[in-house]
């Protein structure tokens, strides 16, 4: 199967508006001819330290590299082609006093670094940062040897890699053949008088259509992927637009932002969860030892069904790693139900699901958009500062542009 990327796609006003809405944008001064002589001041409150934070500044300078004023350390930058805003990633070491950092523009930097790029192996789009694999999107229909034919599927992320290169997702696990890395599906998809099961792949499947656009630079790699939901008799019922943006890995971890936009292809489609709340964005973890689940309510001693949290984190020791690492899934306040209901499992599963509380109907004129942030970190939720990552997602540190 070949990958088609529409070279004319410019993401339009509508898409740009939605991207800005789900990524917390910091507005500073407008662009001016002397902007390269300006300083950027970032103030990180103590409750947001110990993490790696994507920072956005409302400017498009000619120079695409910053240097910290005190240390002279280079910080690579990237300008979003759609919004014209400047992005970079900031490591904020743990501190009870917070931190105030000052940066100036410099002559060298980003242009010398290739940063993110993709590879296509015939079944996957593999996103890499330099030579390190970050994640793979499975666009071709996949089936492992020995697995029943009716489990064949596409349109999901696997593998997803941890801070030390460990594989942290699973695919075709023996206890749930339909679990597939990082995926999004519902067990009840009603179209007219028919009900299908996208979750366990009964009567309906997701099919890749095209790679709409990509942005690859030193700070982030972004893929926008168009797929469709098709019944087994080839009837398309839903358009799916998936956006995934992975930021460069810092000392503390890596941030990945997700957006899914669903639009009914023709008649209305109603999606619903199972009796235990399954449905929606799901992350199936690879085998590990010493599993710990934390949520916004504290450490969870057991599994959860239809329980409302602002975030959930699962960590453990994965194969190929001697230390803990984990993933926090952060619910966006812009989502249809916030905080949403979760179905979490100690066998290795996190599932935020707004349809766990009530079904949701998607129309052609009433699309559904939902967003999440992944914080992939070293350590468990406490040492990996999951709560700080959540707070930084809600209110990114203050940014000021100071004219010199």
N, C-alpha and C positions, 0 to 999 in steps of 0.2 A: 504494500500500500504506500502511496506517495503522500507527502505532506503538501497541502496547498496553503499558501499565505497570500492573502489579498493585499497587494502592494498599494492599493489606492485607499485603504482604510486609514482614516485620520481620527477616528474615535468620536468625532462630532461634538456638538455642544452638549447633547443629552448624556453621552457616556462620560465626558469630562466632569459634568455636574455630579454624577453619581460617584465617580472616583473621589472627587474632592469631599463629598459628603461622608464617605466611609473611612477615609484616611484623615486623621486629625491634622489639620493644616494650621500652621502658625503664620499669622499675617504680620509683616513688619513694614518697613518703608517701601515705597515704589521705586522702580528702577530709575536711575539718573546717570548721566555720563560719567560722574566721578565715583560710581559705586565701588570700583576696584580699590579706592582709597579708604573705604569704610571698614569698620570693625564689626564683627558679629559677636554679641555677648549672649551666652546661654547660662541660665540659672536653673540648677537642678535641685529641687527640694529633697531633704533627707529621705523621705519615704519613697523616692523614685531612684535611689542609688543602688548599686550592685547589679545593674542590668546594662544591656546594649539597646540604644534608643535611636530609631530613625528620626531625623530632624528635617523639617521642610521650612524653607525661607522664601518669602515672596519676592524673588529677584531672579534675573537672568544675566549674570555678569559675563564679561568676555573671558575672564580668568576662571578656570574651572578647578582650582586647587586652593585649599586653605592651609595655613600653618598656625599652630597654637602660639600665642604671643610669648608665653613664659618659657616653653620648652623648645619651640621651633619645630615640633613634630608635625609632619605632613598629614593632612586629612583630605582624602579624595572626595570629589564632588561629582554630581551628575544632574543635568537639567532635564526635567520631564518635557518631552517634545509636545505634549498636548497642552499642558498648563503653563509651561515656561518657568516653573518654580525650581529652585535649587534644593537638592537633597544631599545629605551626608549622614553618616552613622557615627554616633557618639558613644564611647564607653564611659560609664559613670560608676567608678569604684565605690564600694560600700563606705558610707560616711554618715555619722550622726549629725553633722553640720550641713550636709548638702554640699554643693559645689557651684562655683561661678567660674566659667571658662570664657576666655577671650580669644578670637581668631581673626587673622588678617588674610587677605588674598595674596597669593604668591604666583610666580611665573610658571613653575613647572608642576608636574603632578599627573592629573587624571589622564591626559592624553598619552602618557607613557605606559599605562596599565590597561591590559585587555579586559580584566575583570570577568564578567559573566559571558558565557557563550553556550550554544546548544549543540548537541549531537543527535543524529537520527539513526537508530540501529534497525529500522524497518518495522518495528512495533512500538517503539517508545521515543518520545522527545525527552532527551536527558539534559537537564539544566546543570551546568557546572560553574563553579567559581574558580577561575584559573584551571587547575587540573583536578580539583576536588569536586566530586559529584554531590549535588545538593538534593535533587529529587528527580523522579522520572514520571512523566505522564504517559499512561498506556493508551494509545489511540487505536491500535488494532485489536481485533477480537482475540482474547487470550484464553488459553485452556492448558492447564498442566497435565502431564502424563498421569494416567490413572484416575482422573477426575471425570465424572459424568459429563457428557456433551452438553446437557442443559445448563451447566454452570458457566459456559463460555460468556465472556463479557469484555467491555471496554470502558474508557472514559473514567479513569481513576488514577490516583497518585500512588505509586509504589515502584521502587523503594523510596522512602523518605529517610534521610541520613541524619545521625546525631552529630554533636560537636566534634567527636573524635573519629568520625567516619563510620560509626557503627550503624547497621541497618535497624531502624526502630519500628518498621511496619511489617505486617505479615500479609500473605496472600494465599488463598485456598487453604486456610488452617483446617485440620481434620475435624475439629468440633463444629465448625461453621464454614462449609465450602463457599458460601456466598459472600463471606467477609472479604474485603478487597482493599487493603491499605487504608488510604484516606479517600473516602467515597461519600456519595450523597444519594440517597434513595429512600423510597417509602413503600411499606408493605401493602398499602391500599391506595390505588390510583383509579379513581372513578371517572369514566368518560361516558356520558349518556347512561345507558342501562348496563354497561359493562364495567367490571372491576378487575384490575390487573395488579400484579405484585412485582414492582420494580426491585424490591428489597431482595427477595430470593430468586428473582429473575424468572418469573412465571408469567408468560404471555406478553412480556414487554422487556425491551432492552434499550440501553443508551448506545447510539452510534455516533462516532466522530464524523464531523463534516468538513471542518477546515480550521487551520491555524489563522486566526483573523489578523493578529499583529503580535509583535514582540518588541521589547525594548531591552537592550543588553548594554551594560556599561560597568564602570568600576564600583558603583554603589548598590545597584539592584539589577536583577533580571526579572522581566515580567512577560508572561504569556497570556494571551487572550484567545480562548478556544471555543469554537462553536460546535455544538452537538445537538442531537435530537433524541426524543423518546419515541420509539417505534413499537407498535404491536407486532406480534409474530406474523400477522398478515400484511406487514409492510405499511401500515397506516401511521403517519406521523401525528402525534398528539401534543407534543411540547417542544418548543425551542429552548435550548439551554446555552447560556453564555457564561463561561467560567473564566475568571481572572485570578491569576496567582502571581504574587510579587514576592520574591525572596530577596532580602537585604543581605549585604555582606556580613560575614560572621565576625563578631567582635570577641574580645577577651571573655565576655560573660555568656555569649550565646548568639543565636540568630533569630530574627523576627521574620515571619512569613505572613502576609496578609492575603485573605481570600474574599472573593465576592462571587456570588452565584445569582444570575438573573434568569428567571423562568417566565416564559410567555406562552400561553396556549396557542397551538398552531391554528386551531379553528374554534371548535366549541369549548366551553368551560371544562376545566379539569380540577377535580377535588382530590387533595392528597391528605392522608391520615396516617397516624401511627398505629402500632400494635397495642394490645391490651397492657403491655408493660412499658409502653412509651417509645419503643424503637421507631426511628424514622428521622430523616434529615442528614445533616453532616455527621459522619462517623469516622472514628480513627481506631483501627485494629492494630494493636501493638504486637511486635515480634516476641518470641519467647524470651524470658528474662528471669532473674531471681530477685528476691527481696522487694517485691512490688509494694509501693505505697501510693495511695490516692489521697490527695488533699483537694479541698474545694474552698470557695470563699467563706464557708462556714466552719472550716477547720479540717482536721484529719478525719477521714471516713474509715470506720472500722469494718464496714461491709459494703455490699453492693447498694446501688440507689435506683429507684424507679420513680419517674415523674416528679423528681425533687428539684426545686428551683435554686439555682446557684448563678452567680455572676461569672464564675470561671471554675474550671476543674483541671487538675494536674495529675498525671500518672508518671511515676518514675521507677527505676529499678536498675539492675546491672544486666545489660544486654550482652549477647555473644560478641566476643572480640574486644570487650572493654572490662577493665577491672574496677572502674569507678562508676558511681551512679550518674545517670543522665535522665532527662524527662522532657515531657511536652506539656505546656499549659495551653488549653484552648480558652480563649477569652471571648465572651459573648458581646456583641456590639449593642449599645443602647438604641441604635437605629433599627434593630431587628423587630419583626412583627410582635413578638412577646418578649419583654425584658423585665427582670431576668427570666430566662427561659427554663424549661424543665429538662432534666438530664436523666439518662439511663446509663449508669456507669457500672463496670464489672471488673472485679479483681483478676479475672483470667486475662485481662488486657484489652479494655474497650471503654472509650469515652464517646458519648452521644448527646450533644445538646439538641433538643427537639421542641420547637414551638408548637408542632402539631400534637405533642403529647397531651396538651391541655384542651385542644379543640381542632377539628379539621380546618383546612384552608382551601379556598377556591381561587384558582388562577384563571384569568381570562385574557383575551387578546388585548383588551384596553386596560386591563388591571394586572400588569405583571407583578411578580413577586421577586423582591431583591433582599438577600440577607448576606451578612458579612461576619467574619470571625478573624481573630488574630491568633497565630500560633507563636508561642515563645519556646524555642528549643534550647534547652539549657543544660549546663553541667550541674551535677548534684540533684538533690530532691527539691520539692517545692519550697522548702525553707531556705536551704543554702543557695538555691537557684533563684530566689527572690520573685516567686510567682506573683505575689501580691503587688510588688513594686511594678512589675510589667503590666499588670492590670491597671494600676493607677496612672501609669505613663500613657497607656492607650486612651484612657478617658480624658486626661488633661496633660498633653505633652509639655515638657519644661518650657519656661518663658524664653523667648528669643527677641533680642533687640538689635537693630542695626544702628551703629553709632557713626555719624559722619565725622571725618577727621579734617 
